């Protein structure tokens, strides 16, 4: 990554003056070496996710930082125990798999729905008026931060109750990448189902109830 006019002047100056970093996992903002657990920054224009050190991550916690192009992805995991989504309601999204995630793209000023598949994240090209009717006014939908958080919904098997969690958006893309590696057949096959089960168990374990939610 090279320094550009969208970066704060001080950070751009550091990037220009730094020597080429040694190979390895480094901050894509300043070139510092990274710990295994490190923050991520969303590039709103390029729709990419950048690894960064904690110092650089702190620079982009405000929506106006970096001229609005970059946002630090928060480490927030929420659940609404009272959330209910019927099979008929889920069918309105016309998403062909059991799991999808929804986030608000502030650049395009719309909600984007993505679901995993053999080619990675597939964007739903169908009208999302169901979002307005079913999710926009939900407790988690109201709490959702644009660009950096997503609602991930697992419809489960037929007859099961749907689950909905608010998670960091990088967690969704990490899941998509893992599923892509082991996807087989139409529904992903046994390896993909095992990955989804493991991911959802982790989400459930990390999530705390949204303040004021029922349940």
C-alpha positions as CSV (number, residue, x, y, z in Angstrom):
1,X,0.0,0.0,0.0
2,X,1.4,3.4,-0.9
3,X,0.7,6.7,0.8
4,X,-2.2,8.7,-0.7
5,X,-4.1,11.9,-0.2
6,X,-6.9,10.1,1.7
7,X,-4.5,9.4,4.6
8,X,-3.9,11.9,7.4
9,X,-0.8,14.0,6.6
10,X,1.3,12.6,9.4
11,X,0.6,9.0,8.5
12,X,1.2,9.7,4.8
13,X,4.6,11.2,5.7
14,X,5.6,8.2,7.8
15,X,4.7,5.9,5.0
16,X,6.9,7.8,2.5
17,X,9.9,7.8,4.8
18,X,9.7,4.2,6.1
19,X,12.2,1.7,4.7
20,X,10.7,-1.4,3.0
21,X,9.6,-3.8,5.8
22,X,10.8,-7.3,6.2
23,X,8.6,-10.1,4.9
24,X,5.8,-11.3,7.2
25,X,2.5,-10.1,8.5
26,X,2.7,-6.3,8.7
27,X,0.4,-3.3,9.3
28,X,-0.9,-2.2,5.9
29,X,-0.9,1.3,7.1
30,X,2.5,1.9,8.6
31,X,4.5,-1.3,8.0
32,X,4.9,-2.3,11.7
33,X,5.0,-6.0,12.5
34,X,1.7,-7.3,13.8
35,X,0.6,-9.6,16.6
36,X,-1.5,-12.6,15.7
37,X,-4.5,-10.8,17.1
38,X,-4.7,-7.3,15.5
39,X,-7.3,-4.8,14.4
40,X,-8.6,-4.4,10.9
41,X,-9.6,-1.3,9.0
42,X,-12.3,-1.2,6.3
43,X,-11.5,0.6,3.1
44,X,-15.0,2.0,2.3
45,X,-14.1,3.0,-1.3
46,X,-12.3,-0.1,-2.3
47,X,-14.5,-2.4,-0.2
48,X,-11.4,-4.1,1.2
49,X,-10.2,-4.9,4.6
50,X,-6.7,-4.0,5.8
51,X,-4.7,-5.5,8.6
52,X,-3.3,-2.8,10.9
53,X,-1.5,-2.3,14.2
54,X,-3.3,-1.0,17.3
55,X,-1.9,2.5,16.9
56,X,-3.2,2.9,13.3
57,X,-6.5,1.3,14.2
58,X,-7.1,4.0,16.8
59,X,-6.7,6.6,14.0
60,X,-9.9,5.5,12.2
61,X,-12.5,5.0,14.9
62,X,-14.2,8.3,14.0
63,X,-16.4,8.4,10.8
64,X,-14.6,11.5,9.7
65,X,-11.1,10.2,10.1
66,X,-9.1,9.5,6.9
67,X,-11.5,11.8,5.0
68,X,-14.2,9.2,5.6
69,X,-12.5,6.5,3.5
70,X,-11.3,4.2,6.4
71,X,-13.1,2.9,9.4
72,X,-11.7,0.7,12.2
73,X,-13.7,-2.5,12.6
74,X,-15.0,-2.7,16.2
75,X,-14.7,-5.9,18.3
76,X,-18.4,-6.0,19.1
77,X,-20.6,-9.2,19.2
78,X,-24.2,-8.9,20.1
79,X,-27.3,-11.1,20.2
80,X,-31.0,-10.5,20.6
81,X,-32.5,-13.5,22.4
82,X,-36.0,-12.2,21.5
83,X,-35.4,-12.1,17.7
84,X,-37.9,-14.2,15.7
85,X,-37.7,-14.8,11.9
86,X,-40.1,-17.3,10.4
87,X,-39.4,-19.6,7.5
88,X,-41.8,-17.5,5.4
89,X,-40.0,-14.3,6.3
90,X,-36.6,-15.8,5.4
91,X,-38.0,-17.0,2.1
92,X,-38.7,-13.4,1.2
93,X,-34.9,-12.7,0.9
94,X,-34.7,-15.5,-1.8
95,X,-31.3,-16.5,-0.7
96,X,-30.5,-20.0,-1.8
97,X,-28.4,-21.1,1.2
98,X,-29.1,-21.1,5.0
99,X,-26.7,-18.4,6.0
100,X,-26.2,-14.8,4.9
101,X,-24.9,-11.5,6.3
102,X,-26.3,-8.0,5.8
103,X,-24.5,-4.7,6.2
104,X,-25.2,-1.1,5.3
105,X,-22.8,0.3,2.6
106,X,-22.6,4.1,3.3
107,X,-20.9,4.8,0.0
108,X,-23.8,3.3,-2.0
109,X,-26.4,4.2,0.7
110,X,-28.0,0.8,0.7
111,X,-28.0,-2.5,2.5
112,X,-26.0,-5.2,0.9
113,X,-26.8,-8.9,1.4
114,X,-24.0,-11.5,0.9
115,X,-24.0,-15.2,1.2
116,X,-21.1,-17.8,1.0
117,X,-20.6,-20.0,-2.0
118,X,-17.8,-21.9,-3.9
119,X,-16.6,-18.6,-5.4
120,X,-16.5,-16.7,-2.2
121,X,-19.0,-14.1,-1.1
122,X,-22.0,-13.7,-3.5
123,X,-24.0,-10.5,-3.4
124,X,-27.7,-10.9,-3.7
125,X,-29.0,-9.0,-6.7
126,X,-32.6,-9.3,-5.6
127,X,-34.6,-6.4,-4.1
128,X,-34.0,-6.0,-0.4
129,X,-37.3,-4.5,0.6
130,X,-37.5,-7.4,3.0
131,X,-34.8,-5.7,5.0
132,X,-37.0,-2.7,5.6
133,X,-40.0,-4.9,6.6
134,X,-38.2,-7.5,8.7
135,X,-34.8,-6.4,9.9
136,X,-34.4,-2.6,9.7
137,X,-36.5,-1.9,12.8
138,X,-35.2,-4.9,14.8
139,X,-33.0,-4.2,17.9
140,X,-29.9,-5.4,16.1
141,X,-30.8,-3.7,12.9
142,X,-31.0,-0.4,14.8
143,X,-27.7,-1.0,16.5
144,X,-25.8,-1.9,13.4
145,X,-22.9,0.4,12.5
146,X,-22.5,1.0,8.7
147,X,-19.7,-0.6,6.8
148,X,-17.9,-2.2,9.7
149,X,-20.6,-4.5,11.3
150,X,-23.0,-7.0,9.8
151,X,-26.1,-9.0,10.9
152,X,-25.4,-12.6,10.2
153,X,-28.5,-14.8,10.0
154,X,-28.5,-18.5,10.1
155,X,-31.8,-19.9,9.0
156,X,-30.8,-23.4,10.1
157,X,-32.6,-26.5,9.0
158,X,-36.3,-26.4,8.1
159,X,-38.3,-26.3,11.2
160,X,-35.5,-24.7,13.3
161,X,-35.5,-21.2,14.7
162,X,-33.3,-18.6,12.9
163,X,-30.5,-17.0,14.8
164,X,-29.3,-13.5,14.3
165,X,-26.1,-11.8,15.6
166,X,-24.4,-8.5,15.1
167,X,-20.7,-9.2,14.4
168,X,-17.6,-7.5,13.1
169,X,-17.7,-7.6,9.3
170,X,-14.2,-9.1,9.0
171,X,-15.5,-12.2,10.8
172,X,-18.0,-12.7,8.0
173,X,-15.4,-12.5,5.3
174,X,-13.1,-14.8,7.3
175,X,-15.9,-17.4,7.4
176,X,-16.5,-17.0,3.6
177,X,-12.9,-17.7,3.0
178,X,-12.9,-20.8,5.1
179,X,-16.0,-22.1,3.4
180,X,-14.6,-21.4,-0.1
181,X,-11.7,-23.8,0.6
182,X,-13.9,-26.7,1.5
183,X,-17.1,-26.1,-0.5
184,X,-18.6,-29.0,-2.4
185,X,-21.9,-29.5,-4.1
186,X,-24.8,-27.1,-3.9
187,X,-25.0,-26.6,-0.2
188,X,-21.3,-26.8,0.6
189,X,-21.1,-30.4,1.7
190,X,-20.2,-31.8,5.2
191,X,-17.0,-29.8,5.5
192,X,-18.8,-26.5,5.0
193,X,-21.5,-27.4,7.3
194,X,-18.9,-28.3,10.0
195,X,-17.3,-24.9,9.5
196,X,-20.6,-23.1,9.8
197,X,-21.4,-25.0,13.0
198,X,-18.0,-24.2,14.5
199,X,-18.3,-20.5,13.5
200,X,-21.8,-20.1,14.9
201,X,-20.8,-21.7,18.2
202,X,-17.9,-19.2,18.4
203,X,-20.3,-16.3,17.7
204,X,-22.8,-17.5,20.3
205,X,-20.0,-17.9,22.8
206,X,-18.6,-14.4,22.2
207,X,-21.9,-12.5,21.9
208,X,-23.6,-10.7,24.8
209,X,-27.3,-9.8,24.8
210,X,-28.1,-6.4,23.4
211,X,-29.1,-3.9,26.1
212,X,-32.8,-3.7,26.3
213,X,-33.5,-6.8,24.2
214,X,-36.0,-9.4,25.2
215,X,-35.1,-12.9,26.5
